[in-house]
Amino acid sequence: MPPGAKARDRPSSVQYNMSDTQKSALPTKSMSNDEFQRLSGFIRAHCGIKMPPVKKIMLEARLQKRLRSLGIGSFREYCDYLFSSSDGEKEYVHMIDAVTTNKTDFFREPVHFRFLAETLLPEFVGNGERAGKKFTAWSAGCSSGEEPYTLAMVLSDFAARHAGFQFSVVATDISTRVIERARLAIYGEDQVRDVPLEQKQRYLLRSRDRSARLVRIVPELRDRVQFKRMNLIDERIVPPESMDAIFCRNVMIYFDRETQHKLLARLCRYLKAGG
């Protein structure tokens, strides 16, 4: 149970036994200011995501589907369910999936990947102290996988030109929903439009059903990326090893300044010397 939550009985409405059709038709009361403060405060405390009052309509809209799915007719009941029921901890994961924003692309802001390929990696292999060591990269806030798979493409290209170069990519996100999508590694053809032609030919497989207009990352590249659910501001959770490079892009814009400073300090602790 989250700190400060008051013990209440789980809502006892028969709505929990409704069919999916009945649930989808269930009217939901609007979110009150008090309920918004309770939910937004919890999200900020546990995820670092800013929720100013102007986000109330957005939060209400995104959580409506969860309430209907659970057969809950009001945000008051939902707060009781989230904070006080035995299933609250499981629901927390679903709530975060609903409220987090996931926007990413392959080779987004390509200057970062050029710096990796043209500056950082040559320095890594040219450093005698690192001879024979594996290059480790972390995509922190990986969303549906476009960034870590882009990293894997760049690192694989470099490995093809430098015998003996080994690498691994760890990718983390707070949303279980996007982590599962990332593991599948299936994307629409429009989503891979920014992947250079040479990398498309090397790392993407087209669906046998051409009308589906889908592609999938090749198995050998999928095997290079390890996906994990991680809350970046939870100090109890640590990456499996220190990193040579950390990509944490378009994530901290959702945090307040204090949380940004804490996260930057934390990321720096997990960088290897010279990373």
VEXKEVEX-277930 format. One record per residue (C-alpha): x, y, z; chain. Coordinates in steps of 0.05 Angstrom, whole numbers, plus 5000, padded with zeros to 4 digits. Example, Ala and Ser with C-alpha at 12.3 -4.5 7.8 and 13.67 -1.06 7.14 Angstrom:
residues 2
   c1   c2   c3 cadena
 5246 4910 5156      A
 5273 4979 5143      A
This chain:
residues 275
   c1   c2   c3 cadena
 5000 5000 5000      A
 5030 5069 4982      A
 5053 5113 5039      A
 4996 5155 5068      A
 4941 5112 5038      A
 4883 5099 5084      A
 4857 5028 5092      A
 4789 5019 5061      A
 4749 4960 5040      A
 4753 4941 4967      A
 4692 4969 4930      A
 4639 4915 4935      A
 4597 4933 4873      A
 4570 4876 4830      A
 4602 4913 4772      A
 4664 4869 4782      A
 4623 4810 4757      A
 4596 4845 4695      A
 4609 4821 4624      A
 4658 4859 4581      A
 4599 4888 4541      A
 4566 4913 4604      A
 4631 4943 4629      A
 4644 4981 4564      A
 4575 5013 4570      A
 4584 5033 4643      A
 4580 5108 4653      A
 4637 5139 4691      A
 4632 5200 4736      A
 4679 5257 4723      A
 4744 5262 4762      A
 4739 5312 4820      A
 4796 5359 4837      A
 4810 5320 4900      A
 4814 5255 4861      A
 4860 5287 4811      A
 4906 5313 4866      A
 4908 5243 4897      A
 4925 5208 4832      A
 4972 5261 4804      A
 5009 5264 4871      A
 5019 5189 4870      A
 5043 5190 4797      A
 5092 5246 4812      A
 5118 5213 4876      A
 5127 5144 4845      A
 5145 5159 4773      A
 5171 5230 4774      A
 5121 5251 4720      A
 5094 5322 4728      A
 5019 5327 4731      A
 4998 5401 4735      A
 4924 5418 4738      A
 4922 5428 4662      A
 4933 5353 4655      A
 4869 5335 4692      A
 4828 5325 4628      A
 4883 5283 4597      A
 4890 5240 4659      A
 4815 5230 4664      A
 4810 5210 4591      A
 4868 5161 4594      A
 4842 5126 4657      A
 4770 5119 4632      A
 4787 5055 4595      A
 4817 5024 4659      A
 4754 5041 4698      A
 4710 5009 4645      A
 4755 4948 4642      A
 4749 4939 4718      A
 4675 4954 4720      A
 4686 5014 4765      A
 4637 5073 4757      A
 4674 5129 4792      A
 4745 5155 4803      A
 4732 5153 4878      A
 4722 5078 4874      A
 4783 5073 4829      A
 4826 5110 4880      A
 4802 5062 4935      A
 4817 5003 4890      A
 4886 5029 4872      A
 4908 5051 4941      A
 4872 5004 4988      A
 4855 4938 4956      A
 4898 4875 4954      A
 4901 4884 4877      A
 4925 4956 4881      A
 4998 4939 4868      A
 4980 4902 4804      A
 4935 4958 4782      A
 4991 5008 4791      A
 5027 4977 4732      A
 4965 4983 4688      A
 4954 5055 4710      A
 5025 5074 4691      A
 5016 5040 4623      A
 4954 5083 4612      A
 4983 5150 4632      A
 5054 5147 4603      A
 5068 5179 4535      A
 5106 5135 4486      A
 5133 5172 4425      A
 5195 5148 4389      A
 5224 5133 4321      A
 5281 5095 4289      A
 5343 5139 4281      A
 5308 5196 4317      A
 5356 5256 4322      A
 5409 5219 4280      A
 5466 5264 4303      A
 5469 5224 4367      A
 5479 5159 4330      A
 5531 5190 4284      A
 5569 5213 4346      A
 5567 5142 4372      A
 5591 5111 4307      A
 5642 5163 4287      A
 5671 5186 4354      A
 5654 5143 4414      A
 5663 5074 4384      A
 5730 5089 4350      A
 5755 5118 4416      A
 5732 5055 4452      A
 5769 5006 4406      A
 5829 5052 4404      A
 5837 5051 4479      A
 5887 4997 4497      A
 5858 4989 4567      A
 5792 4968 4536      A
 5821 4917 4488      A
 5777 4855 4485      A
 5723 4885 4529      A
 5649 4887 4511      A
 5616 4954 4496      A
 5553 4962 4537      A
 5496 5011 4521      A
 5432 5027 4559      A
 5369 5056 4527      A
 5334 5086 4587      A
 5262 5100 4570      A
 5263 5055 4509      A
 5188 5058 4494      A
 5168 5008 4439      A
 5240 4991 4420      A
 5258 5037 4362      A
 5317 5069 4400      A
 5351 5005 4426      A
 5343 4970 4359      A
 5373 5031 4325      A
 5431 5026 4374      A
 5438 4952 4358      A
 5440 4968 4283      A
 5495 5020 4292      A
 5535 4974 4338      A
 5527 4915 4291      A
 5551 4956 4232      A
 5612 4976 4272      A
 5625 4904 4293      A
 5623 4883 4219      A
 5681 4930 4206      A
 5721 4915 4269      A
 5737 4843 4282      A
 5729 4822 4355      A
 5684 4880 4375      A
 5629 4856 4421      A
 5570 4894 4449      A
 5505 4888 4487      A
 5444 4933 4494      A
 5399 4938 4555      A
 5332 4973 4544      A
 5285 4994 4600      A
 5218 5028 4606      A
 5166 5037 4661      A
 5110 5013 4616      A
 5100 4938 4611      A
 5055 4949 4550      A
 5109 4980 4507      A
 5162 4931 4533      A
 5120 4874 4505      A
 5113 4910 4439      A
 5188 4921 4437      A
 5203 4848 4449      A
 5158 4829 4390      A
 5198 4876 4346      A
 5143 4882 4294      A
 5133 4950 4262      A
 5092 4982 4206      A
 5130 5000 4143      A
 5116 5073 4157      A
 5151 5067 4224      A
 5217 5046 4192      A
 5217 5100 4138      A
 5277 5134 4170      A
 5320 5071 4172      A
 5373 5077 4117      A
 5364 5029 4059      A
 5427 4989 4074      A
 5403 4976 4146      A
 5333 4959 4122      A
 5361 4905 4077      A
 5407 4878 4131      A
 5364 4881 4193      A
 5290 4880 4173      A
 5246 4822 4150      A
 5183 4838 4110      A
 5119 4801 4127      A
 5100 4745 4080      A
 5033 4778 4075      A
 5054 4840 4036      A
 4986 4871 4045      A
 4999 4875 4120      A
 5057 4924 4107      A
 5094 4899 4169      A
 5168 4886 4182      A
 5205 4851 4239      A
 5275 4860 4266      A
 5319 4800 4247      A
 5329 4749 4303      A
 5404 4760 4310      A
 5392 4834 4325      A
 5333 4820 4372      A
 5379 4774 4411      A
 5427 4831 4423      A
 5376 4873 4462      A
 5353 4855 4533      A
 5288 4888 4553      A
 5269 4901 4626      A
 5215 4940 4661      A
 5247 4995 4704      A
 5224 5057 4740      A
 5283 5105 4730      A
 5271 5142 4795      A
 5266 5079 4838      A
 5334 5075 4871      A
 5322 5002 4890      A
 5326 4980 4818      A
 5394 4981 4785      A
 5419 4962 4716      A
 5455 4895 4711      A
 5522 4927 4698      A
 5556 4994 4689      A
 5552 5024 4619      A
 5597 5053 4566      A
 5539 5094 4538      A
 5471 5114 4564      A
 5417 5141 4519      A
 5364 5176 4560      A
 5329 5222 4510      A
 5261 5255 4511      A
 5247 5225 4580      A
 5266 5279 4630      A
 5221 5331 4598      A
 5164 5299 4637      A
 5201 5307 4704      A
 5207 5367 4751      A
 5276 5398 4760      A
 5291 5363 4826      A
 5275 5295 4795      A
 5317 5311 4734      A
 5378 5327 4778      A
 5369 5263 4817      A
 5363 5221 4754      A
 5424 5252 4721      A
 5465 5238 4783      A
 5440 5167 4784      A
 5456 5156 4710      A
 5526 5182 4720      A
 5538 5131 4775      A
 5525 5076 4725      A
 5572 5102 4672      A
 5640 5072 4666      A
 5700 5119 4670      A
 5703 5153 4602      A
 5632 5134 4585      A
